[in-house]
Amino acid sequence: MPPSALRLERIGKSYFGTPVLHDVDLDVAPGEVHALVGENGAGKSTLMNILFGMPVIRETGGYTGRIVLGGVEVDPQSPADAMAHGVGMVHQEFMLLPGFTVFENIGLGRETTRPNPISAVLRPVAGKAGRALETLDRPAMRRRARAALDEIGMRLDEGSLMGGMPVGHMQFVEIAREVDKENARLVVFDEPTAVLTESEAEQLLRTIRTLAEKGIAVLFISHRLDEVLSIADRVTVLRDGEVVRSLLRADTTVELLAELMIGKALAPDARIEPRPAPETETVLEVEELEVSMPGEETRGIDLDIRRGEIFGIGGLAGQGKLGIANGIVGLHPAAGRVRFEGSPLPLEDPRGALERGVVFVSEDRRGVGLLMDQSVEANVALTAVHIQGKFLKGKGPLALFDTAAARAHTLRNIADLDIRCRGPEQAVRRLSGGNQQKVCLARAFTLEPRLLFVSEPTRGVDVGAKDRVLRLLVALNREHGITVVLTSSELAELRRVSDRIAIIDKGRVAGILPPDAPEVEFGLLMGGERR
């Protein structure tokens, strides 16, 4: 019997005296898709950081236990070391170079080269180091990248720069990079479908199954439990840093997994009721909005948003749905006419939008939404300090930061949003992806918006926290009268909370439907039908 592709034995880890993993055992066979599930803060990311040799593990005292790959005990000291042992990882937070092209990112560290006159002379002397003197074979690298992108069904120009691309495209590039590797023994997928539409997610799951059929072991981390049951051979549940149970796919259900994750039965995923009717007054008028967001361009968006409603925006990746909010709040070049509360809202002016009460929670939390090396408290409070003068004692240039007020406010948000952290002083870089997302929401709520744009608010958020986030958005809308424009790749999420849902196709509004419209009508709009 061949050895396990991966065996983790009694893995333990503490951060500054706080245990986060307790004697974790995990076994993944060659060609197996093994799912790892758990709430945000359960220890999944820490376990993967150990496996992938991330520096944060050594910098905080290392770990205990054994890692065995293909029957050989290893101790990865760096990501390069892990990759040399055949471990690949598609990270929840992208590891891409924005100034490089798509094909350069896919081939990074494994570049195809060809000899030149200098390398031909020095290579016999310099040995392997002489390869650095060779010339990049860019046409060959492009062909390799094209083949990897085609294998996962991604129609993306391999010569495009990564900088400014929508997060959905970045995710596919991350996956294509792993597909391109020749020595892969184990590939870890960390929330790979979090930013993808349902059809794209299905396409990706087929790709993962193809990898497994080639004998590559897959460790699949996801909060989408229906996906877990559609793809995994076995499922291991983590809760509070411990393995609760490992189950064969045939022996479990979505309900059982959810209960094991959170330690109690989960409420049904029904529409949040009751829902008072929004006002008919138009609060935001958008005419011929054109946004130059790479991969999410709009080509003439017309929308009227009513005061007090939750307006959903959906559609396939790359069709422009993410470009709407990014253009209106000034994060990407935009043209057109936008009026908010009856007055023109200048485009390409992020501060001006904030001062008018138009707040945005970006889908790119690390690149736009957070100060990664700052504390939870700083991320929650500082924008409100600069824009609104909140949390200040005194007036004018002599005003001082009111630490006590900011601390009390942050602690309330930590409790309300269930942000799993050691306290308000912890750097957000050290939080799991889902908890970072909750900090983004806390920052937005602190600004007390009159109009809140929120894109992919439950990306990377576990099944229990997703319900909490959606209910918080609804409560913000109902109790404070805040108009919410919710952009999401998950149609079920939009239908659960929205009053109306616009589907964007080819940069334009294909149609607007009520949330209870037949699912086939949404599918037709996404497929190019227009109303």
C-alpha positions as CSV (number, residue, x, y, z in Angstrom):
1,M,0.0,0.0,0.0
2,P,1.5,3.4,-1.0
3,P,2.3,5.8,1.8
4,S,-0.1,8.7,2.5
5,A,0.5,11.8,0.5
6,L,0.3,13.8,3.7
7,R,0.1,12.7,7.4
8,L,0.0,15.3,10.2
9,E,0.6,13.8,13.6
10,R,-0.2,15.6,16.9
11,I,0.3,19.1,15.5
12,G,0.2,21.8,18.2
13,K,0.7,25.5,18.0
14,S,0.4,28.5,20.4
15,Y,0.6,32.2,19.8
16,F,2.1,34.1,22.7
17,G,0.9,31.5,25.2
18,T,-2.5,31.1,23.7
19,P,-3.1,27.6,22.2
20,V,-4.7,27.6,18.8
21,L,-4.0,23.9,17.7
22,H,-4.2,20.9,20.0
23,D,-2.8,17.5,18.8
24,V,-4.2,17.7,15.3
25,D,-4.0,14.5,13.3
26,L,-4.8,14.4,9.6
27,D,-4.2,11.9,6.8
28,V,-4.6,12.5,3.1
29,A,-4.2,9.7,0.5
30,P,-2.8,10.1,-3.0
31,G,-5.7,11.0,-5.4
32,E,-8.0,11.8,-2.5
33,V,-10.0,15.0,-2.1
34,H,-10.0,15.6,1.7
35,A,-12.0,18.6,3.0
36,L,-11.1,20.5,6.1
37,V,-13.9,22.6,7.6
38,G,-14.4,24.7,10.6
39,E,-15.5,28.2,11.8
40,N,-13.3,31.2,11.3
41,G,-10.6,31.0,14.0
42,A,-10.9,27.2,14.3
43,G,-7.2,26.8,13.3
44,K,-7.4,25.9,9.6
45,S,-5.2,28.8,8.5
46,T,-2.6,28.2,11.2
47,L,-2.5,24.5,10.2
48,M,-1.9,25.4,6.6
49,N,0.8,28.0,7.6
50,I,2.6,25.2,9.4
51,L,2.4,22.8,6.4
52,F,3.5,25.5,3.9
53,G,6.4,26.7,6.0
54,M,5.1,30.3,6.5
55,P,7.6,32.5,8.4
56,V,5.0,33.6,11.0
57,I,5.2,30.1,12.5
58,R,8.9,30.2,13.1
59,E,8.7,33.8,14.2
60,T,6.2,32.9,17.0
61,G,8.0,29.9,18.5
62,G,7.4,27.1,15.9
63,Y,5.1,24.1,16.3
64,T,5.0,20.7,17.8
65,G,4.2,17.4,16.1
66,R,5.3,15.7,12.8
67,I,4.7,16.4,9.1
68,V,5.1,13.3,6.9
69,L,4.9,13.7,3.1
70,G,5.0,10.6,1.0
71,G,6.3,8.6,3.9
72,V,9.2,11.0,4.6
73,E,9.2,13.3,7.7
74,V,9.8,16.9,6.7
75,D,10.0,20.3,8.5
76,P,9.2,23.0,5.9
77,Q,11.3,26.1,6.7
78,S,9.8,28.3,4.0
79,P,7.2,28.2,1.2
80,A,10.0,27.4,-1.3
81,D,11.0,24.4,0.9
82,A,7.4,23.2,1.0
83,M,7.1,23.5,-2.8
84,A,10.3,21.5,-3.2
85,H,8.6,18.7,-1.3
86,G,5.7,18.8,-3.8
87,V,3.2,21.0,-1.7
88,G,1.3,23.6,-3.6
89,M,-1.2,26.0,-2.2
90,V,-3.9,28.2,-3.6
91,H,-4.2,30.8,-0.8
92,Q,-7.3,32.5,0.5
93,E,-5.3,35.8,0.2
94,F,-3.6,36.0,-3.1
95,M,0.2,35.6,-3.5
96,L,0.6,37.4,-6.8
97,L,2.8,40.2,-8.1
98,P,0.7,43.1,-9.4
99,G,3.4,44.5,-11.6
100,F,3.9,41.2,-13.4
101,T,1.8,39.7,-16.2
102,V,-0.5,36.7,-15.8
103,F,1.9,34.3,-17.5
104,E,4.8,35.7,-15.4
105,N,2.9,35.0,-12.2
106,I,1.9,31.5,-13.3
107,G,5.5,30.6,-14.1
108,L,7.1,32.5,-11.2
109,G,10.1,30.5,-9.8
110,R,9.8,27.9,-12.6
111,E,10.6,30.2,-15.6
112,T,11.3,28.6,-18.9
113,T,14.7,29.8,-20.2
114,R,16.9,29.4,-23.3
115,P,20.7,29.7,-23.6
116,N,22.4,32.8,-24.9
117,P,26.0,33.4,-25.8
118,I,27.0,34.4,-22.3
119,S,25.2,31.5,-20.5
120,A,26.6,29.1,-23.1
121,V,30.1,30.1,-22.1
122,L,29.6,30.3,-18.3
123,R,27.1,27.5,-17.7
124,P,29.7,24.7,-17.7
125,V,31.6,26.6,-15.0
126,A,28.7,27.9,-12.9
127,G,26.6,24.8,-13.1
128,K,23.0,25.2,-12.1
129,A,23.6,28.8,-11.0
130,G,24.5,29.6,-14.6
131,R,20.8,29.1,-15.5
132,A,20.2,32.6,-14.0
133,L,22.2,34.0,-16.9
134,E,19.9,32.4,-19.5
135,T,17.2,34.4,-21.4
136,L,13.6,34.1,-20.4
137,D,11.7,32.2,-23.1
138,R,8.6,34.3,-22.9
139,P,6.8,32.6,-25.8
140,A,7.2,29.3,-24.1
141,M,6.1,30.7,-20.8
142,R,3.0,32.2,-22.4
143,R,2.2,28.8,-24.0
144,R,2.5,27.1,-20.6
145,A,0.3,29.7,-19.0
146,R,-2.3,29.4,-21.8
147,A,-2.5,25.7,-21.4
148,A,-2.9,26.0,-17.6
149,L,-5.7,28.6,-18.0
150,D,-7.4,26.5,-20.6
151,E,-7.3,23.5,-18.4
152,I,-9.4,25.3,-15.7
153,G,-11.6,27.0,-18.4
154,M,-10.4,30.6,-17.8
155,R,-10.6,32.9,-20.8
156,L,-8.1,35.4,-19.6
157,D,-5.4,37.1,-21.6
158,E,-2.1,35.7,-20.3
159,G,-0.3,38.8,-21.2
160,S,-2.4,41.2,-19.0
161,L,-0.9,42.8,-15.9
162,M,-2.2,41.4,-12.6
163,G,-2.5,44.9,-11.0
164,G,-6.1,46.0,-10.8
165,M,-7.6,42.7,-11.8
166,P,-10.8,41.7,-10.0
167,V,-10.3,39.1,-7.3
168,G,-12.2,36.4,-9.1
169,H,-9.6,36.5,-11.9
170,M,-6.8,36.6,-9.4
171,Q,-8.2,33.4,-7.9
172,F,-8.1,31.6,-11.3
173,V,-4.5,32.7,-11.8
174,E,-3.5,31.2,-8.4
175,I,-5.1,28.0,-9.4
176,A,-3.5,28.0,-12.9
177,R,-0.1,28.4,-11.2
178,E,-0.6,25.1,-9.3
179,V,-2.0,23.3,-12.3
180,D,1.2,24.4,-14.2
181,K,3.6,22.7,-11.6
182,E,5.0,19.3,-12.6
183,N,6.1,17.9,-9.2
184,A,2.8,18.5,-7.3
185,R,2.2,15.8,-4.7
186,L,-0.4,17.7,-2.6
187,V,-2.3,20.8,-3.5
188,V,-4.1,22.8,-0.8
189,F,-7.1,24.9,-1.9
190,D,-8.0,27.5,0.7
191,E,-11.5,28.9,0.0
192,P,-10.9,28.7,-3.8
193,T,-14.5,29.4,-4.8
194,A,-15.2,32.2,-2.3
195,V,-15.2,34.9,-5.1
196,L,-16.6,32.8,-7.9
197,T,-20.1,32.5,-9.2
198,E,-21.9,29.2,-9.0
199,S,-21.1,28.2,-12.6
200,E,-17.4,29.1,-12.2
201,A,-17.3,27.2,-8.9
202,E,-18.7,24.1,-10.6
203,Q,-16.1,24.4,-13.3
204,L,-13.3,24.7,-10.7
205,L,-14.6,21.7,-8.8
206,R,-14.4,19.6,-12.0
207,T,-10.8,20.8,-12.3
208,I,-10.0,19.7,-8.8
209,R,-11.5,16.2,-9.5
210,T,-9.3,16.0,-12.6
211,L,-6.2,16.7,-10.5
212,A,-7.2,14.0,-8.0
213,E,-7.7,11.5,-10.9
214,K,-4.1,12.1,-11.8
215,G,-3.0,10.9,-8.4
216,I,-2.5,14.3,-6.8
217,A,-3.8,14.6,-3.2
218,V,-6.1,17.6,-2.6
219,L,-6.8,19.3,0.7
220,F,-9.9,21.4,0.2
221,I,-10.8,24.1,2.7
222,S,-14.2,25.7,2.2
223,H,-17.1,27.2,4.1
224,R,-19.5,26.2,1.3
225,L,-20.6,22.9,2.8
226,D,-22.6,21.9,-0.3
227,E,-19.4,22.1,-2.3
228,V,-17.6,20.1,0.3
229,L,-20.1,17.3,0.0
230,S,-20.1,17.5,-3.8
231,I,-16.3,17.1,-4.1
232,A,-14.7,15.5,-1.0
233,D,-14.0,11.9,-0.4
234,R,-13.6,12.5,3.4
235,V,-14.2,15.5,5.6
236,T,-12.4,16.5,8.8
237,V,-14.0,19.1,11.1
238,L,-11.9,21.4,13.3
239,R,-13.4,23.3,16.2
240,D,-11.4,25.5,18.6
241,G,-8.1,24.0,17.3
242,E,-9.1,20.3,17.7
243,V,-10.3,17.6,15.4
244,V,-13.9,17.0,16.2
245,R,-14.5,14.2,13.7
246,S,-13.4,12.8,10.4
247,L,-16.2,11.4,8.2
248,L,-16.6,9.7,4.8
249,R,-18.7,11.8,2.5
250,A,-21.5,9.2,2.5
251,D,-21.7,9.4,6.3
252,T,-22.5,13.1,6.6
253,T,-24.8,15.9,5.6
254,V,-24.6,19.7,5.4
255,E,-26.6,19.9,8.6
256,L,-24.4,17.5,10.5
257,L,-21.2,19.3,9.4
258,A,-22.6,22.7,10.4
259,E,-23.6,21.4,13.8
260,L,-20.1,19.9,14.3
261,M,-18.5,23.1,13.3
262,I,-20.4,25.4,15.6
263,G,-21.3,23.0,18.3
264,K,-25.1,23.4,18.0
265,A,-27.9,23.1,15.5
266,L,-28.0,25.8,12.8
267,A,-31.1,27.8,11.9
268,P,-32.5,27.2,8.4
269,D,-31.2,29.4,5.6
270,A,-34.5,31.2,4.9
271,R,-35.2,34.7,3.9
272,I,-34.9,37.1,6.8
273,E,-38.4,38.2,7.7
274,P,-40.4,40.3,8.3
275,R,-39.4,42.9,5.6
276,P,-40.9,46.4,5.7
277,A,-41.4,47.9,2.2
278,P,-38.7,50.5,1.3
279,E,-39.6,54.0,0.3
280,T,-40.3,54.9,-3.3
281,E,-38.0,58.0,-3.2
282,T,-34.9,57.6,-5.3
283,V,-31.7,58.1,-3.3
284,L,-29.1,57.2,-5.9
285,E,-29.4,57.9,-9.6
286,V,-26.8,56.3,-12.0
287,E,-26.8,57.2,-15.7
288,E,-24.5,55.8,-18.3
289,L,-21.8,54.8,-15.8
290,E,-18.7,53.6,-17.4
291,V,-15.9,52.2,-15.2
292,S,-12.4,51.2,-16.3
293,M,-11.9,48.4,-13.7
294,P,-9.7,45.7,-15.3
295,G,-11.8,42.6,-15.8
296,E,-14.9,44.3,-14.5
297,E,-15.5,47.1,-16.9
298,T,-19.0,48.7,-17.2
299,R,-20.3,50.0,-20.5
300,G,-23.2,52.2,-19.6
301,I,-25.0,51.3,-16.3
302,D,-28.4,52.9,-15.5
303,L,-29.8,52.3,-12.0
304,D,-32.2,54.0,-9.6
305,I,-31.7,53.0,-6.0
306,R,-34.6,53.6,-3.6
307,R,-34.1,55.1,-0.2
308,G,-34.1,52.4,2.5
309,E,-33.9,49.3,0.3
310,I,-31.4,46.6,0.0
311,F,-30.5,46.5,-3.6
312,G,-28.7,43.4,-4.8
313,I,-26.2,43.3,-7.7
314,G,-25.3,39.9,-9.2
315,G,-23.9,38.3,-12.4
316,L,-21.0,36.2,-13.6
317,A,-17.4,37.2,-12.9
318,G,-15.9,39.6,-15.4
319,Q,-19.3,41.1,-16.5
320,G,-19.0,44.3,-14.5
321,K,-20.9,43.8,-11.3
322,L,-17.9,44.7,-9.1
323,G,-17.1,47.8,-11.2
324,I,-20.2,49.7,-10.2
325,A,-19.4,50.3,-6.6
326,N,-15.6,50.7,-7.3
327,G,-16.4,53.4,-9.9
328,I,-19.0,55.3,-7.9
329,V,-16.7,55.6,-4.8
330,G,-13.7,56.6,-6.9
331,L,-11.4,53.6,-6.7
332,H,-11.3,53.2,-10.5
333,P,-11.6,55.7,-13.3
334,A,-15.2,56.3,-14.1
335,A,-17.4,58.5,-16.3
336,G,-21.1,59.2,-16.3
337,R,-23.7,60.9,-14.1
338,V,-24.4,60.0,-10.5
339,R,-26.7,61.9,-8.2
340,F,-26.9,61.1,-4.4
341,E,-29.8,62.5,-2.4
342,G,-30.6,64.9,-5.3
343,S,-27.1,66.4,-5.7
344,P,-24.3,65.3,-8.1
345,L,-21.8,62.9,-6.6
346,P,-18.4,63.7,-8.2
347,L,-16.6,60.5,-9.5
348,E,-13.0,59.7,-8.7
349,D,-13.2,61.4,-5.3
350,P,-13.1,58.7,-2.5
351,R,-12.9,61.3,0.3
352,G,-15.8,63.3,-1.1
353,A,-17.9,60.2,-1.2
354,L,-17.1,59.4,2.4
355,E,-17.9,62.9,3.5
356,R,-21.3,62.6,1.8
357,G,-22.0,59.4,3.8
358,V,-21.3,57.0,0.9
359,V,-19.3,54.1,2.4
360,F,-17.8,51.1,0.6
361,V,-16.7,47.7,1.9
362,S,-14.5,46.3,-0.9
363,E,-14.3,42.7,-2.1
364,D,-10.5,43.1,-1.8
365,R,-10.1,43.3,1.9
366,R,-6.3,43.1,2.0
367,G,-5.6,45.5,-0.9
368,V,-8.2,48.1,-0.1
369,G,-10.1,47.4,3.0
370,L,-7.5,47.0,5.8
371,L,-4.3,48.3,7.2
372,M,-2.8,44.9,7.6
373,D,0.0,45.8,10.1
374,Q,-2.3,47.9,12.3
375,S,-4.5,46.8,15.2
376,V,-8.2,45.8,15.0
377,E,-8.9,49.0,16.9
378,A,-7.0,51.2,14.5
379,N,-8.7,49.6,11.5
380,V,-12.2,50.1,13.0
381,A,-11.6,53.7,14.2
382,L,-9.1,55.6,12.1
383,T,-11.2,56.3,9.0
384,A,-13.9,57.8,11.2
385,V,-11.3,59.9,13.0
386,H,-10.0,61.4,9.7
387,I,-13.3,61.8,7.9
388,Q,-15.7,62.6,10.7
389,G,-13.6,63.7,13.7
390,K,-14.9,60.8,15.8
391,F,-13.0,59.5,18.9
392,L,-11.3,62.9,19.4
393,K,-11.1,65.0,22.6
394,G,-11.1,68.7,22.0
395,K,-11.3,70.5,18.7
396,G,-9.0,71.7,15.9
397,P,-5.3,70.9,15.6
398,L,-5.0,70.3,19.4
399,A,-7.6,67.5,19.5
400,L,-6.3,64.3,21.0
401,F,-7.3,60.7,20.1
402,D,-9.8,59.4,22.7
403,T,-8.3,56.0,23.3
404,A,-10.9,55.0,25.8
405,A,-13.8,55.8,23.5
406,A,-12.2,54.0,20.5
407,R,-11.5,51.0,22.7
408,A,-15.0,50.7,24.0
409,H,-16.5,51.1,20.5
410,T,-14.1,48.4,19.1
411,L,-14.9,46.0,21.9
412,R,-18.7,46.4,21.2
413,N,-18.0,45.6,17.5
414,I,-15.8,42.6,18.4
415,A,-18.7,41.2,20.4
416,D,-21.5,42.1,17.9
417,L,-19.7,40.7,14.9
418,D,-18.0,37.8,16.9
419,I,-14.5,38.8,15.7
420,R,-12.2,36.0,16.9
421,C,-9.1,37.9,18.1
422,R,-7.0,38.2,21.2
423,G,-8.2,41.7,21.7
424,P,-8.5,45.1,20.1
425,E,-4.7,45.6,20.0
426,Q,-4.0,42.5,17.8
427,A,-2.8,43.2,14.3
428,V,-5.4,42.3,11.7
429,R,-2.7,40.4,9.7
430,R,-2.8,37.8,12.4
431,L,-6.5,37.2,12.0
432,S,-8.1,34.6,9.8
433,G,-9.6,35.8,6.5
434,G,-13.2,35.7,7.7
435,N,-12.3,37.7,10.8
436,Q,-10.5,40.2,8.7
437,Q,-13.7,40.6,6.7
438,K,-15.7,41.3,9.9
439,V,-13.2,44.1,10.8
440,C,-13.9,45.6,7.4
441,L,-17.6,45.6,8.2
442,A,-17.0,47.1,11.6
443,R,-15.0,49.9,10.0
444,A,-17.9,50.6,7.7
445,F,-20.6,50.5,10.4
446,T,-18.5,52.9,12.5
447,L,-18.8,55.5,9.7
448,E,-22.6,55.4,10.1
449,P,-23.2,55.5,6.4
450,R,-26.3,56.8,4.7
451,L,-25.6,54.6,1.7
452,L,-23.5,51.5,2.1
453,F,-21.9,49.6,-0.8
454,V,-20.7,46.2,0.2
455,S,-19.1,43.7,-2.1
456,E,-18.8,40.0,-1.3
457,P,-19.4,40.6,2.4
458,T,-19.4,36.9,3.3
459,R,-16.4,35.9,1.2
460,G,-14.3,33.5,3.3
461,V,-16.8,33.7,6.2
462,D,-17.9,30.4,7.8
463,V,-21.5,29.1,7.8
464,G,-22.4,30.4,11.2
465,A,-20.8,33.8,10.8
466,K,-22.4,34.3,7.3
467,D,-25.9,34.4,8.9
468,R,-24.6,36.9,11.5
469,V,-23.2,39.2,8.8
470,L,-26.3,39.1,6.7
471,R,-28.5,39.8,9.7
472,L,-26.3,42.7,10.7
473,L,-26.7,44.3,7.2
474,V,-30.4,43.8,7.4
475,A,-30.5,45.3,10.9
476,L,-28.4,48.3,9.7
477,N,-30.9,48.8,6.9
478,R,-34.1,48.5,9.1
479,E,-33.1,50.0,12.4
480,H,-31.1,52.9,11.0
481,G,-32.7,53.5,7.6
482,I,-29.4,52.9,5.7
483,T,-29.7,52.1,2.0
484,V,-27.6,49.0,1.2
485,V,-26.2,48.1,-2.2
486,L,-25.1,44.5,-1.9
487,T,-22.9,42.9,-4.6
488,S,-22.4,39.2,-4.4
489,S,-21.4,36.2,-6.4
490,E,-23.9,34.1,-4.4
491,L,-27.4,34.4,-5.8
492,A,-29.0,32.6,-2.8
493,E,-27.4,35.3,-0.6
494,L,-28.9,38.1,-2.7
495,R,-32.3,36.5,-2.8
496,R,-32.3,36.1,1.0
497,V,-32.0,39.8,1.9
498,S,-32.5,42.0,-1.2
499,D,-35.7,43.9,-2.2
500,R,-34.6,43.9,-5.9
501,I,-31.8,42.3,-7.7
502,A,-30.0,43.6,-10.8
503,I,-28.1,41.2,-13.0
504,I,-25.1,42.6,-14.9
505,D,-24.1,41.1,-18.2
506,K,-21.4,42.5,-20.6
507,G,-21.1,45.7,-18.6
508,R,-24.8,46.6,-18.7
509,V,-27.9,45.9,-16.7
510,A,-29.5,42.8,-18.2
511,G,-32.6,43.1,-16.0
512,I,-33.9,43.7,-12.5
513,L,-36.0,41.0,-10.7
514,P,-37.7,40.6,-7.4
515,P,-35.9,38.1,-5.1
516,D,-38.8,35.6,-5.4
517,A,-38.6,35.4,-9.2
518,P,-38.0,31.9,-10.6
519,E,-34.3,30.9,-10.6
520,V,-34.5,30.2,-14.3
521,E,-35.2,33.9,-14.9
522,F,-32.0,34.8,-13.1
523,G,-30.1,32.2,-15.2
524,L,-31.5,33.6,-18.4
525,L,-30.3,37.1,-17.5
526,M,-26.8,35.8,-16.6
527,G,-26.8,33.9,-19.9
528,G,-27.3,37.0,-22.0
529,E,-31.1,37.4,-22.2
530,R,-32.2,41.0,-21.5
531,R,-35.4,42.5,-20.1
